[in-house]
Amino acid sequence: MTVTDEVLESFAHAKDERFREVMRSLVKHLHAFASEVRITEAEWLAGIEFLTRTGHITDDKRQEFILLSDVLGLSMLTVGLNEPSQPGVTESTVFGPFFVDGAPEIQQGGTIAEGVKGTPCEVSGTVRNVRGEPIAGARLDVWEADEDGYYDVQYSGDRMAGRAWLRSDADGRYHFWSVVPASYPIPHDGPVGELMERAGRSPMRPAHVHFKVTAPGYRTLITHVFLAGDAHLKDDAVFGVKDSLIAQVEDRDGTPHLTFDIVLGDDQ
């Protein structure tokens, strides 16, 4: 019996069937990977040290493990595996490491840009279901970086800016003020940044606004709206761009305006 067989057997009597399935599959693929590349002890140790440093730099404001998952494409693979099957639903993308609980509520027409550097931008759209019916009272959590490419949590102190939540109105419409999004590099001063540099990959993400949309009876949607024409749409560091999520910033009487209509899938 090989060591792989012994480890697989050690999970054979786990009471949770799904746990048993996942762990046995993990062992098979992990051992197959190590065998395929004939991993050396020095490489094994370097991997352990990399994960250790990833854990040390992670805190309540920075999630380096999510960032690692993002740049390896695991986050987007997981998103794709769990996409709803209903046609017409707004596509999902990565959650990202910068969501924060406790953002303030704003009313229709309010702003998330208080204290945020950038050109004011109006954002609006509708929230509907796959049958075209408006969804009233949907909660939209929205957050974005400033014109320098930084989120509020990347600054010192506890200032909360560039994020808020609001509800769609009786006709499913939403409307708020923000700033024109800017492209920016993912945090690359830690282990993930070292990995990206060694791979010769760009750390840049194209300009976008994050959305988390929830409503009773519907699947939660995690997505972005990306700005058309951004130079990094084709080399997003976290592989999160989808054509259906790209929108053009329009000029409306001298004011930038971004329209993004959202379709939620039924909670099946």
N, C-alpha and C positions, 0 to 999 in steps of 0.2 A: 504494500500500500504506500503510495507517495504521500508527501506532506500535504499536497493539495487535497487528496482524498481524505486524509485525517481531519483537516480543517472543515471540509464539507460535512463530514460525518458528525462533527461536533455541534453543528447547527440542525441536525436532522430531527431532533426532538423538541425544538422550540415550539411553544404552545400557539404563538401567533403565526398563522399560516403565511400572511403577507411578509412579516418580518423574516421568516424562514426563507421564503422565495427570494427576497431582495438580498439578504446576506449571502446566501449560497451563490447567487449570480455574481455578486460583487467579488467574492473570493475567486470564482472561476476566471473572471476577466482580469482581475488584478494579478493573479498568478500567471495567467497567459501573457500579459504584458511584460512582466518581469522576465519570463522565459524567452519571449520573442526578442527583446533587446539585450538579453544576457546582462542584466543590470549588475554593476560592480558594487562592492560594499561601500566604496567612497561615494558613488552616485546615490545609493540608498540613504546614506547618512546626509548627503547634501539635500535630498528631498525632505527628510525629516526636519532638518534645520530650516529649510524654506517654509514649511508649514508652521513651525514653531514661531518664526518671525512674523508670519502672517497673523497668527493669533495674538502676538504681543502688541501689534500696531492697531488691532481692532478694539474699538471702544464704543460708547453709546452714540458717537457722532460719525464714526468711520467704520465701515464694514468691509474689511479687506477680503474676507472670504467670498462675499457676494461679488466683489470686483474680480476676484480670481475666476469664479464661475462664469462671469460675464465675458471675460477676454478669452476663455477657452471655448466659448460657444455653448456651454452646458445650460446656461440660463435660457437662451433662445431655443435650444432643443427641447427643454422642458416646457416652455411656453407653447411650442408647436404641438407637442404630444398631448397637451391639454386644451387645445383650441376647441371651441364648440363646433359641432358639425352643421349647424344651421347656416344656410347660405345668406349672405348679405350682412352678417354681423361684423362690426368694426374689428379689425385685426388687433391682436394683442402684441405687445413687445415687452422688453425687460423692465422690471420694477426699478432697478438701479439702487445704489446704496444711500441715497440722500432723502428718502421719505422720512418725515418726522410726525409722530402723533402729537395732537394738541394744537394744530394750526388754528388760527382764528376763523370764525365764520364771517363772511361778507354777504351783503345783499346784492341783488341784481344791479349791475352797473357799478359795483364797488371795485376797489383796486387791491391787487396783491403786491403792488410795486412801491408801497410806502417805504422809503429809505433805501431803495434799490437803484443802482446806477444803470442808466440806459434810456433809450428813446421810448416814450410812451407808445403803447400799442393796444388797440382794442381787440378783444377776442370774443367771438360769439358763435352760436350754433344751436342745434336742436338735439334732444335726446329722444329717440324713438325705438320701438321694438321692430321685429322683423316684418310685422304686418303693416308698418307705416304709422302706427298709432303713437301719439305723443305720450311720453312718460313724465307725469307731473311729480315733483318732489324728489326726483333723483338727486342723490348727493354727488357732487363733483369736487374731489380733492385735486387741487392744481398746484404745481410747484415748478420753479425754473431757476436757472443761474442768471447772474447779472451780466452786463455787457463785457465784463472782464473774464467771464467764464467761471465765476465762483458762486457756490450756494451759500446761504446764510451760515450753515453749520461749519463752513470752512474758514470763517472769520472767528477771531477770539471773542469771548463773551457769549451771552445767551440771547442775543438779538434774534428775533424771528422775522424774516422778511422774504418776499418772493414766494410766498406760499399762503394758501388759505383754502377754505371750502365754501361752497354755495349750493343752493338747490335750484333745480329747473322749475320754471313757472308752470301755470296750468296748461299751457300749450307746449310744454316740453322744451321751451327755449331757455338758454343761459346767455349771460353777457357779463364780462368783467374787463378790467383794465390791467395791463401788465407792462412789460418792456419788450422790445424786439429781441427775441432770443439770439444768442451768439454761440458759435461753435467754441469748443473748449477741450482741453486735454483731461482725460481721467486722472485722478491722483496718481502720479508716477514717481513719488519720492519714497516708495516702499518696495517690498518684495515683488509686487505685481509689476511695478514700473521697471524693475531690474529685468524681469522676465521679458517684458515688451522690448526693452532696449537690446537685449541679447538676441531676440528673434528678428530684429530689424523692422519692427512694426511701429506704425504711427499710434500715438496714444489719443488721437483726436476723436471727438464725437461731433457730428453735425448739429447745428442749432435746432433746438426743440423745446416744447413745453410738455411736461408730464401731466397725465390725467389718470385718476383712479375714480371710477364711476360705479356707484352701487344703488340698487333700488330693490325693494321687496319683490320677489317672484322672478328676478333676473340674475344672470350670472355676473359676478363682479368683473369689470373690465379694467385691465392695467394696460395703458398705451401711451404713446407720444403723438404729437403732431410735429412733423419736421418741416423746415423751411425749404421751399423749392429753390434750386440754384446754389445751395450750399456746396462748398468745395469738397466736403467730406462725406457726402451721401454714399459714395461708392467704397469708402474705406473706414466705415464706422468701427471703432476699436472693439465694440461689443456686439457687432453683427445685428443691430436692432432695427435697421431701416427696412420698411416695406413700402412699395410704391403707393399703396392705397392710403398711406399715412402722410404723404407729402402734400403740402398745401402752399399756395402762393400768397405772400403778403401783398395786399392791395392798397393802393392809395385812395383814401376817401376824404376828399376836401383837405388834403395835406396831412392826413392822419393815417399811419399804418394800421391796417385792419387784417386780422387773420380769422377766417371762417373754418370751422371744423364741426361737421355734423356727425353724431354718434348714434350707432345702432346697437342695442343690447340684445343678447341672446336669452332665451327663456332658461330658467333654472330647472334643468331636467334631472 
